[in-house]
Amino acid sequence: MQPTASGQHHTTFSFGDLTVTSLRDGYVDMPATRLRDGHGQALGEVPDCVPLFDGQLRLSVNAFLISDGTASVLIDTGASEAWHSTMGSLNTALREAGVDRVSITDVAITHHHEDHVNGLISPDGSQAFPALERVWIGAADASVFTGRLAPVSDRVMSISGRTAINDRVTALPTPGHTDGHTVYEMTSSEGSLLVWGDTVHVPSLQFTQPDVSWELDGDQGTARQARHTLLERLAGPGHFVAGAHLDSPGVGRVSRSGDGYALEYLAPSIA
Ligand SMILES: [Zn+2]
């Protein structure tokens, strides 16, 4: 898997017979007190390996487009105009990557939080994907399609259990961060890629210390166990990971390291 093109808001990777495009919606700053130790308590001190911006953690916000040249799936959609103004660049990123939004018929959502689902509606209030046919989401998170998201509610496909999105992409329910949190796996001639949503929020810390969790994990124990299980699987040969909050473009390879894991990014940061 290697980068073939990049810009301010996107990086395109060739992945065997698939193309993976990382789309940078922006970033969001969060207080460091959101980091929790193995007992759910705020970390006493943030380790030096964690970069801070005016005392805050800076989380990249990424979405990923997976294409086999015929069918494509967009995984997550960013925050649009509905949260902090540091996000909302998804449409710009797609344009920069040369992707026509009319070509997108399937959107797969990892979970119902604003920085993942809000981009289904553009900042101007129109539907971002005029030819949208299906919005896939974990059943326990599917009640989010009200209010500004109501216009797409007639196309929601609830996921409960392992589900094929198309020939190439499979949804795997992975509750913990939210009850409906779902990761998406795809296999190409070059290996397997897991787009894992919010399994990790702070990559500078949670690979080396996967027990560290996030205040907004709905069930911290279940989320921690899921993180361990997925990291262990990803450390095997032929596996790649893409994360909504890994540093943009947020695509890498995992290996075991000491008591934890290490992430090697496949492209330089555009954060
Ligand atoms: Zn998130």
Residues whose N, C-alpha, C, O or C-beta is under 5 A from the ligand:
A	BS01	ZN	D115 D198
